[in-house]
Amino acid sequence: MSGAGFAGPPTSDEERVVLHVDMDCFYAACERRREPTLRGKPVVVGMGYEAGEPHGAVATASYEAREHGVESAQPISQALEALPRAETAPDDHDGPVGHYRPVDMAYYREVSDEIRAILHGVADAVREVSIDEAYLDVTDRVGWHSVEVFASSLKERIDEEIGVPASVGVGPNMSVAKVASDYDKPDGLVVVEPAEVREFLAPLPVEELHGVGPVTARELRGMGVGTAGDLASADRDALVSRFGARGGTIHDHARGRDPRPVEPVGKPKSLSSESAFTEPTDAFDAVCERLLRLADEVVERTESRDALYKTIGIKVVRPPFDVNTRERSLSGPVADADLVESVVLDLAEEFEGETVRKLGVRVSNLTFAEGTQAPLDEWEGEREGGVGAEDGLDEGEARSEGPDRDDGRSEHDRPADRARGQTTFVDFT
């Protein structure tokens, strides 16, 4: 949507420009990135599912699979009735078939980390709410006159660099942006300017509003409230009496109000920066130059947050998506820009002569409390990693795993800390 803007002095909400980035059928999209031949075909990703077996449940289904009745949380056995497995369908079967894959959280986290690096590079404030969903406050970077171009470029970058589609909603707050990103899935882009919010929301069913689930929607309809417009016009006191404080919250959301700031959930566990080459390169000088620039960006971010770090690492992605990570850890936290540069270049030596598609630098095991730095020559050792790494979240809050859904309720977990000095797989952005 677009509009003529607002009249009169802007409120704080009208000054904010918030994006909600939601990956479409994320697990299925990751499988298609890994197997490009699956593009355009029905893909079903199952939890508790093993290849060729009928047990487990659907974690996500591509839109092509949904057209044939396959839905999230559905038993795999039921999904197979609607979409027989492609590998075992009879030769004379002339109906649709599905391509079934087991959940591979390690790989999905790797892809999510690459997306996360892009998001943190284009916004000063990012709130990651799941493996496939985040809010961005870009108020200080872009205005309403140019936000559509900004959001479109972000979508294109994610698609081109990462290889998975995203839907983006833009609004003056998180609630409106969330509704906007759901409005035109898949691969959608909807911009709702401040002056358009009430008109945009009014005709939507109440369950389309952020914070209104199926049970609440049924209760609201029992009260004669079926649309967001109905909810916006409803008696606030009656809603609070029926639903408690949440009644006031959903009433605000129906009116396009949401005062919550876009901020990280909890303190970051690591800080990182990534950059992709326009064309893969084997020029080691160019690799080192890019790594030093990324190191400077990461150090600047740690200094702005008064953070110390115990672990320094790099990420090297070789074509097409061969992810390799190396990191070293001190016996205690430090803050030393020269040390970061030295370690980064030392770790990079292993990849001299390799063709590189993308690079990353990360500092982790962060400490925010004041304290004494550790001696700079006490190393725990070097760790190695590659594709299939499971290091979980870089920034934000650890979450439990769950089905991958387009409503943003998919979540993920972070494994326990690694043992001192142990060689292990790692991954980061």
C-alpha positions in Angstrom: 0.0 0.0 0.0 1.1 3.6 -0.4 -0.5 6.9 0.5 -0.2 10.7 0.8 1.3 10.6 4.3 -0.1 12.1 7.5 -1.3 15.5 8.4 -0.2 17.5 11.5 2.7 16.8 13.9 3.8 13.2 13.8 3.3 11.0 16.8 6.2 8.7 18.0 4.6 5.8 16.1 4.3 7.8 12.9 8.0 8.6 13.1 9.0 4.9 13.3 9.7 2.7 10.3 9.5 -1.0 11.2 10.0 -4.0 9.0 8.9 -7.6 9.7 11.0 -10.1 7.7 9.4 -13.5 7.6 10.9 -16.4 5.6 8.4 -18.3 3.5 8.1 -22.0 4.3 11.6 -21.7 5.7 12.5 -25.4 6.2 11.2 -26.3 2.7 13.0 -23.3 1.2 16.3 -24.5 2.8 15.8 -28.0 1.3 15.2 -26.4 -2.1 18.4 -24.3 -1.7 20.2 -27.6 -1.1 18.4 -29.4 -3.9 17.5 -26.9 -6.6 15.6 -29.6 -8.5 12.9 -29.3 -5.8 11.9 -25.8 -6.8 8.3 -25.6 -7.8 7.5 -29.1 -6.5 5.5 -30.0 -3.4 8.0 -30.3 -0.5 7.1 -31.7 3.0 9.6 -31.5 5.9 8.8 -33.8 8.8 9.7 -33.8 12.5 10.4 -37.2 13.9 10.4 -38.4 10.3 13.0 -40.7 8.7 13.3 -41.1 5.0 10.9 -43.7 3.7 9.0 -44.0 6.9 5.3 -43.1 7.5 5.7 -41.8 11.1 6.4 -38.3 12.3 4.6 -35.0 11.8 4.8 -32.2 9.2 7.0 -29.4 10.4 6.4 -27.4 7.2 4.8 -27.8 3.8 5.6 -25.8 0.8 2.7 -23.9 -0.8 2.6 -26.4 -3.6 2.1 -29.2 -0.9 -0.6 -27.1 0.9 -2.6 -26.9 -2.3 -3.2 -30.7 -1.8 -4.2 -30.5 1.8 -0.9 -31.0 3.6 -0.6 -28.8 6.7 1.9 -28.1 9.6 1.5 -30.5 12.6 -0.3 -33.0 10.4 0.8 -36.7 10.8 3.1 -37.8 8.0 0.8 -40.8 7.4 -2.1 -38.4 6.7 0.1 -36.2 4.4 1.1 -39.3 2.5 -2.5 -40.0 1.7 -2.8 -36.6 0.1 0.6 -36.6 -1.5 2.2 -40.0 -2.1 6.0 -40.1 -1.8 7.6 -39.3 -5.1 10.3 -41.9 -4.8 7.8 -44.8 -4.3 4.8 -43.6 -6.3 3.6 -46.3 -8.8 4.6 -45.7 -12.4 1.0 -45.5 -13.4 0.3 -42.8 -10.7 -0.9 -39.7 -12.6 -1.7 -37.5 -9.6 0.5 -35.1 -7.6 3.4 -36.5 -5.5 5.4 -35.0 -2.6 9.1 -34.8 -1.8 9.6 -35.7 1.8 12.7 -34.7 3.8 13.5 -35.0 7.5 14.2 -31.9 9.6 17.9 -30.8 9.5 18.1 -28.1 12.2 21.8 -27.7 11.9 21.5 -26.8 8.2 18.5 -24.5 8.8 20.5 -22.6 11.5 23.3 -22.1 9.1 21.0 -20.6 6.5 19.3 -18.5 9.3 22.7 -17.2 10.4 23.5 -16.0 6.9 20.1 -14.2 6.8 20.7 -12.7 10.3 24.0 -11.3 9.2 22.3 -9.4 6.4 19.6 -8.0 8.7 22.0 -6.8 11.2 23.9 -5.1 8.4 21.0 -3.0 7.3 19.3 -2.0 10.6 20.5 -0.5 13.9 17.8 -2.4 15.9 16.9 -6.0 15.2 14.6 -8.2 17.2 15.0 -11.9 16.3 11.9 -13.8 17.4 12.6 -17.2 15.7 14.8 -19.0 13.3 12.9 -17.5 10.3 11.5 -14.2 11.5 12.8 -10.8 12.7 11.7 -7.2 13.2 13.9 -4.3 12.0 13.7 -0.7 13.1 15.2 1.3 10.2 13.9 4.7 11.2 17.3 6.3 11.3 18.2 4.8 7.9 15.2 5.4 5.6 12.0 7.4 5.4 8.5 6.6 4.3 9.2 8.1 0.8 11.9 5.5 0.1 11.1 2.5 2.4 9.5 0.4 -0.4 12.6 0.5 -2.5 14.7 -0.3 0.7 12.5 -3.3 1.6 12.4 -4.5 -2.0 16.2 -4.4 -2.2 16.5 -6.3 1.1 14.2 -9.0 -0.3 16.2 -9.3 -3.5 19.5 -9.5 -1.5 18.2 -12.3 0.7 17.0 -14.2 -2.4 20.2 -13.7 -4.4 22.8 -14.2 -1.7 21.0 -16.8 0.5 18.7 -18.5 -2.0 15.5 -18.4 0.0 12.4 -16.2 -0.4 11.1 -13.8 2.2 7.9 -11.8 2.8 8.4 -8.3 4.2 5.8 -6.1 5.9 6.5 -2.4 6.7 4.5 -0.4 9.2 4.9 2.2 11.9 5.2 -0.5 14.6 5.8 -4.2 15.1 2.1 -5.2 15.2 1.3 -3.5 11.9 4.5 -4.7 10.2 3.7 -8.3 11.3 0.2 -8.2 9.8 1.6 -6.6 6.6 4.1 -9.4 6.1 1.4 -12.0 6.3 -0.9 -10.2 4.0 0.6 -11.2 0.6 2.5 -14.4 1.1 4.5 -15.9 -0.4 7.3 -13.6 -1.5 5.2 -10.6 -0.7 6.0 -6.9 0.1 3.3 -4.7 1.7 4.0 -1.2 3.0 1.4 0.3 5.3 2.1 4.0 6.0 0.9 5.7 9.2 -2.1 7.4 7.5 -3.3 4.1 6.0 -3.1 1.9 9.1 -6.8 2.0 10.2 -8.1 1.6 6.7 -5.7 -1.3 6.0 -6.6 -3.2 9.2 -10.3 -2.6 9.4 -11.6 -5.3 7.0 -9.2 -8.0 8.2 -10.6 -11.0 10.2 -9.7 -10.6 13.8 -7.4 -13.6 13.8 -5.2 -11.8 11.3 -4.2 -9.4 14.1 -1.0 -9.9 16.1 -1.9 -11.6 19.4 -5.3 -13.0 18.4 -5.3 -16.7 18.3 -8.1 -19.1 17.2 -9.6 -19.4 20.7 -9.7 -15.6 21.3 -11.1 -15.1 17.7 -14.0 -17.5 18.5 -14.7 -15.6 21.7 -14.6 -12.3 20.0 -17.0 -13.5 17.3 -19.3 -14.6 20.1 -19.3 -11.0 21.2 -20.2 -9.9 17.6 -16.6 -8.8 16.8 -15.5 -10.4 13.5 -13.1 -7.9 12.0 -10.3 -5.6 13.1 -12.6 -2.7 12.5 -15.2 -4.2 14.8 -12.5 -4.7 17.5 -11.2 -1.2 17.1 -14.8 0.1 17.7 -15.5 -2.3 20.6 -15.8 -1.1 24.2 -12.3 -1.3 25.7 -13.5 -1.9 29.2 -15.6 -4.8 28.1 -12.6 -6.3 26.3 -10.4 -5.9 29.4 -13.1 -7.4 31.6 -13.3 -10.5 29.3 -9.6 -11.0 28.4 -7.7 -9.1 31.1 -4.8 -6.9 30.1 -4.6 -8.7 26.8 -8.0 -7.3 25.9 -6.5 -3.8 26.0 -3.5 -4.9 23.9 -5.5 -6.4 21.1 -7.8 -3.4 21.1 -4.7 -1.2 20.6 -3.4 -3.5 17.8 -6.8 -3.2 16.1 -6.3 0.5 16.1 -2.8 0.2 14.8 -1.1 1.1 18.1 1.9 -0.8 19.5 4.4 1.1 21.7 6.9 -1.8 22.0 10.4 -0.8 20.8 12.3 -3.0 18.4 15.1 -4.4 20.6 17.0 -7.6 21.0 15.5 -10.3 23.2 18.1 -10.6 25.9 21.8 -9.8 25.6 23.6 -11.1 22.5 25.7 -14.2 22.9 28.0 -13.1 20.1 28.6 -10.3 17.7 29.4 -10.8 14.0 29.6 -9.4 10.6 29.5 -11.1 7.1 30.1 -10.0 3.6 29.7 -11.8 0.2 31.9 -11.2 -2.8 30.1 -10.2 -6.0 31.9 -13.0 -7.7 33.8 -15.8 -5.8 37.5 -15.1 -5.6 40.7 -16.9 -4.9 42.7 -13.7 -4.4 44.0 -14.1 -0.9 44.9 -10.4 -0.6 41.2 -9.6 -1.3 40.1 -12.1 1.3 42.4 -10.7 4.0 41.3 -7.1 3.2 37.7 -8.1 3.5 38.3 -9.9 6.8 40.1 -6.9 8.3 37.1 -4.7 7.4 34.7 -7.1 9.0 36.9 -7.4 12.0 36.8 -3.6 12.4 33.0 -3.6 12.1 32.7 -6.3 14.8 35.1 -4.5 17.2 33.2 -1.3 16.7 30.0 -3.1 17.7 31.6 -4.6 20.8 33.0 -1.2 21.9 29.6 0.4 21.5 28.1 -2.2 23.8 31.0 -2.2 26.3 31.4 -5.9 25.6 34.4 -8.2 26.3 34.9 -11.4 24.3 36.6 -14.6 24.9 36.4 -16.2 21.5 37.4 -14.9 18.0 36.5 -16.7 14.8 36.1 -16.5 11.1 33.7 -18.0 8.6 34.7 -19.0 5.1 32.0 -20.0 2.6 33.2 -21.7 -0.6 31.0 -22.1 -3.6 28.2 -23.1 -3.6 27.4 -23.3 0.1 30.4 -25.1 1.7 30.6 -23.4 5.2 33.8 -23.6 7.1 34.5 -22.0 10.5 37.6 -21.6 12.6 37.9 -20.0 16.0 40.3 -19.5 19.0 39.5 -18.8 22.6 41.3 -17.1 25.5 41.1 -18.3 29.1 39.2 -15.1 29.9 37.4 -12.1 28.2 39.3 -9.3 26.5 38.7 -6.2 24.3 41.6 -5.7 21.9 41.2 -4.7 18.3 44.7 -5.5 17.3 44.3 -9.0 18.7 41.2 -9.6 16.7 42.9 -8.6 13.5 45.9 -10.8 14.2 43.8 -13.9 15.0 41.5 -13.4 12.0 44.5 -13.2 9.6 46.1 -16.2 11.3 43.0 -18.3 11.0 42.6 -17.3 7.3 46.0 -18.7 6.3 44.5 -22.2 6.1 42.2 -21.0 3.2 44.9 -19.4 1.1 44.4 -20.4 -2.5 40.8 -21.4 -1.9 37.9 -19.9 -3.9 35.8 -17.9 -1.5 32.2 -16.8 -1.8 31.5 -15.2 1.5 33.4 -14.3 4.7 32.5 -13.6 8.3 34.1 -12.5 11.5 32.7 -13.2 15.0 33.5 -12.6 18.6 31.6 -14.7 21.1 31.4 -15.8 24.8 30.6 -12.2 25.5 30.9 -10.5 28.9 29.1 -7.2 29.7 30.0 -6.8 33.4 33.0 -4.8 34.3 36.0 -7.0 35.1 39.7 -7.6 34.5 40.9 -8.7 31.1 42.6 -12.0 30.8 46.3 -12.3 29.7 46.4 -12.1 25.9 48.7 -15.1 25.5 46.6 -17.7 27.3 44.7 -19.6 24.6 42.4 -22.5 25.1 43.1 -23.9 21.6 41.7 -23.8 18.1 38.4 -25.3 17.1 37.3 -26.3 13.6 34.0 -26.6 11.9 32.2 -27.1 8.6 28.9 -27.7 7.1 26.4 -29.2 9.6 27.6 -27.1 12.5 25.4 -26.5 15.4 26.2 -23.4 17.4 22.7 -22.0 17.5 21.9 -18.3 18.0 24.3 -15.5 17.5 22.2 -12.8 19.0 19.0 -12.9 21.0 17.4 -15.5 23.1 17.7 -19.3 22.9 14.4 -21.0 22.1 12.9 -24.4 21.9 12.5 -26.1 18.6 9.1 -26.3 17.0 7.3 -26.6 13.7 8.3 -24.2 11.0 5.3 -22.1 10.2 4.6 -18.9 8.2 3.0 -17.3 11.3 6.4 -16.8 12.9 6.0 -19.4 15.6 8.9 -21.6 14.6 11.7 -21.5 17.2 15.1 -23.1 17.8 17.5 -24.3 20.4 21.0 -23.6 21.4 23.2 -26.6 22.5 25.2 -26.6 25.7 28.6 -25.0 25.9 31.5 -26.8 24.5 34.2 -28.4 26.7 37.5 -26.5 27.3 40.0 -27.0 24.5 37.9 -29.6 22.7 37.9 -29.7 18.9 34.3 -29.4 17.7 32.0 -28.1 14.9 31.0 -24.5 15.2 28.9 -22.1 13.1 28.2 -18.4 13.2 27.4 -15.2 11.3 
